[in-house]
Amino acid sequence: MQVQDKRKARFREELLLVQLEIQEQAIKNVSHEFHDMIGQEMSLIKLNLNTIDASNPADVENKIAVSKDLLSKTITELRNLTKTMGIENIVGKGLYNAVGAEMKRIQLATGIRLHMFIKDEPPNLDPNKELILFRIIQELLQDIVSHASAKNIYFAADVNHKNFMLSISDDGKELEPGITNEFKIINTNIQDRARLIGAEVYFETLKQKGTVVSMRLPLEN
């Protein structure tokens, strides 16, 4: 019984850490998008208003209309950004949608092409397990972006009556000696989290062909 209590306590601690990490990543994403996207649009609005020719009624009307459209778009984007801040947003939209949104964000920010291959609907997972699983996927994606110099990232998922199978692969370069230790730390961290939810993770680095990470999560009856 004591061992079981320790496992539950460990799971709660890890879940809290994952929640904090996801919130921190969301804040970084929002900050980046606010600077790049919202800041640019506000600058366009300012420029548009500053170049109004008051002696030309048609120019005044046109530029005010354009500024209104830009402002409406900016308000909508701000609302969408604030929605990405909550943990509930990840659980509420479902694992595939959450992963898809993360991949779309990475593609827009980096230019890396991301591809999803989904065969079935995701299994009905415990929300806490789903959250940890999402964080594992997020970590893997961030690691590829940081180190692999990949042009493409592939996410695949399949479900059978016993297992939930996931894989993330890229066409990036082979790991360099300088980042091997960091890769080992990431690997160990992901393996620890996977064990908490009963999953297994397998890493395979292919010479000049990138890395393949496979995950198997046994499903409860």
N, C-alpha and C positions, 0 to 999 in steps of 0.2 A: 504493500500500500504506500509506503514511503517513497519508493521508486516512482510509482505512478504520480504521486503528488509533485515530485521534483520535475517530472516530464511536463506536467500541466503548467507548473510555474515557469519553466523554461520556454514553453510555447507562448505563454502570455507575455513574457519579456521580449521575445523575438517579434511577436506581433506588434507590440508597441514600437519597437525599433523600426520595423518595416513601415508602419504608419508615419512615423516621423521622417523617414527617408523619402517616402513618396511625397509628403507635404513639402519637404525641402526642395525636391526636384521640381515640383509644380511651381514653387515660388521662383526658382531659377528660370524655368521656361517662360513664365509670365513676364518676368523682368526683361528677359531677352526680347520677347515679342513686343512688349510695350516700347522698348527702346527703338527697335528696328521698324516696327509696323505702325504703331500708334504715333510715335514721334514724327515719322515721315509724313503721315497724313495731316497731322496738326501743322507741320511746316508748310505743306501745300495750301492749307486753308489760309494761313497767315500771308503767304506769298500772293495768293489769289486776291485777298482783300486789299493788300497793300498796293496792288497794281490796278485798282479800279480807276477808270477815267471818269471823274465826276461830271465832266462836261458832255459825256456821251451816255444818254439814258439807256441805250440798248446795251452798252458795255456794263453799266451798273447792274441792270436786271439780270444779264447773263451770268456775271461773276458771283452775284449773291445766290443765284439758283445753284450754281456749281458748288459753292461753299456749303450750302444747306445739304446737298447730297453727300458731300464728303463728311460733314459733321454727323449726319444720320448713320453713315457707314461706320464711322469711328465709334459712335455710341454702341452700335450693335456688336462690334468686335470687342469692346470693353466688357460688355455683358457676357459674351462667350468666354472671355479670358477668366472672369471671376468664377464662372461655373466649373472651371478645371481645377479649382483650388481644393475642393472637398474630396475626402476619401469616399464618401457616399456616391460620388459621381462615377468612380471606378467600378464599385460593386454594382451600382444601379444600372449601368449601361451594359454590363455583361463582359466577360473576359475577352472575347473576340473583338468586340467594339472598342474596348479600352486599349487593347494591343494595336488595333487598326489606327486609332487616333494617335497613339504614340509613334507609330511608324510614319504616319502622314506628317506629323510634326518634324520628325527627323529628316524626312525627304525634302520638305520645304526649307529647312534650315541648312542642310548640307549638300543637297543635290544628289545624294546617294539614292539609287532606285531601290525601292522596297517592294517585295512581292509576297502575297499571301495565298496559300493553297489550303483551303478548308474543305474537308469531305463531309462532315456531319455537324449537327448542332453540338455545342459544348455540353458535357455532362453536368448534371445538377450537383454542384460542389458546395461544401460548407463555405460561407462568405469569407471566413477568416483564412481558410486554406487558399481560396481563390485570390485573396489579397497578397499572400506570400508568393503564390505562383506568378502573379502579375509582376511583383517586384523582382523575382528571379529573371523573368523575361526582359524586364526593363534594364537590369544590370548587364545582361548579355548584349543587348542592343547598344548600350552606351559604351561597352568595352570594345565592340567592333568599330564603332565610330571613332573612338579615341586612338586605336592602335592598328587596325587592320588595313587602312588605306583602301577599303573596298569600294567597288563601283556598284555592287548589287548585294542586297541582303534578302534572304529567303526565310519566311516563316511558314511552317506546315503543321497541321494538326489533324488527327484522326482518332476516332473512338470505336472501340469494339466492346463486347459485353464484359470484358475483364479489365481493360486498361485504357487510359487516356494518353495518347502518344503525341509528343510535341518535338519539333526540331527547329533549330535556328542555324543557318549556315551563311557563309559569305564567300566572295571570290577574291578576298584580300591576300596580302603577302603573308609569308611564313613568319612566326614570331621571332623577333630579334632578341639577342642575349640580354640587352638592356632592360627589356620589359618582362623577362621570364619570371622573375620573382614576383612582380605585381600580378602577373597572370596566375601564378600559383596561389596567391592570396585570394584573388577573385574566385578561383576554382574552389578553394577550401570553403570560402564563405557561402558559395552557392550550394555546395554539397551539404553543408551543415543545415541550411534552410530546407533543402529538398528532403533530408531525412526527417525533419520535423513534421512534414505533411505526408510522409510515407512514400516519397518519390525517389527515383534513381536518376542520376545524371551521368552522361558519358561524353567526354571531350575527345575529339579526334582532330589533330592538326595535320593537314595534308600539304606536302611540299609544293609550294607555288600554286596551291589551289584553295587556300583559305582554311577555315575551321568549320567543323560540323559539331554542334552540341545537340544531343538527343536526350529527351526526358521521358520517363515512363512513370505514370501515376496509377497504381492499382485502384480500381473502383470498388466501392462497397456494394454489396448486393442490395 
